[in-house]
């Protein structure tokens, strides 16, 4: 029976190793997608991203005043 006990220990260690690697590499924050949000949250996300795009465009124009779009 010692061979079976060693096999069980190796399986346990492998499971712990896989869990540690998965915990390290998997994201902790859920992605912002429309599929996982309520309609209100989705509308707020769209408005936030639109505001970010407008702000980024204004910053680009301020950084490059002589350049045309």
C-alpha positions in Angstrom: 0.0 0.0 0.0 2.9 2.5 0.2 2.8 3.0 -3.6 -0.9 4.1 -3.4 -0.2 6.5 -0.6 2.6 8.1 -2.6 0.3 8.4 -5.6 -2.3 10.2 -3.5 0.3 12.6 -2.1 1.5 13.4 -5.7 -2.0 14.0 -6.9 -2.7 16.3 -3.9 0.6 18.2 -4.5 -0.3 18.5 -8.2 -3.8 19.9 -7.4 -2.3 22.4 -4.9 0.2 23.5 -7.6 -2.4 23.9 -10.2 -4.7 25.9 -7.8 -1.8 28.2 -6.9 -0.9 28.8 -10.6 -4.6 29.4 -11.5 -5.0 31.8 -8.5 -2.0 33.8 -9.6 -2.8 34.1 -13.3 -6.6 34.4 -13.3 -7.8 38.0 -13.1 -9.2 39.2 -9.9 -11.5 41.8 -11.5 -14.3 40.6 -13.7 -14.2 42.0 -17.2 -16.6 44.9 -18.1 -18.8 43.3 -20.7 -22.5 43.9 -21.5 -23.3 40.2 -21.0 -22.7 40.4 -17.2 -24.3 43.8 -16.5 -27.7 45.2 -15.8 -29.0 47.6 -18.4 -28.3 50.5 -16.1 -24.7 49.4 -15.5 -24.2 49.0 -19.2 -25.5 52.5 -20.0 -23.3 53.9 -17.4 -20.3 52.0 -18.8 -21.0 53.3 -22.3 -21.3 56.9 -21.1 -18.1 56.5 -19.1 -16.2 55.2 -22.1 -17.6 57.9 -24.4 -16.4 60.6 -21.9 -13.0 59.0 -21.8 -12.8 59.0 -25.6 -13.8 62.7 -25.7 -11.3 63.6 -23.0 -8.5 61.7 -24.8 -9.3 63.4 -28.1 -9.2 66.8 -26.4 -5.8 66.0 -24.8 -4.5 64.9 -28.2 -5.6 68.1 -29.8 -4.1 70.2 -26.9 -0.8 68.3 -27.3 -0.7 68.7 -31.1 -2.3 72.1 -31.9 -0.8 72.5 -35.4 -1.8 69.0 -36.5 -5.1 68.5 -38.4 -7.5 65.6 -37.7 
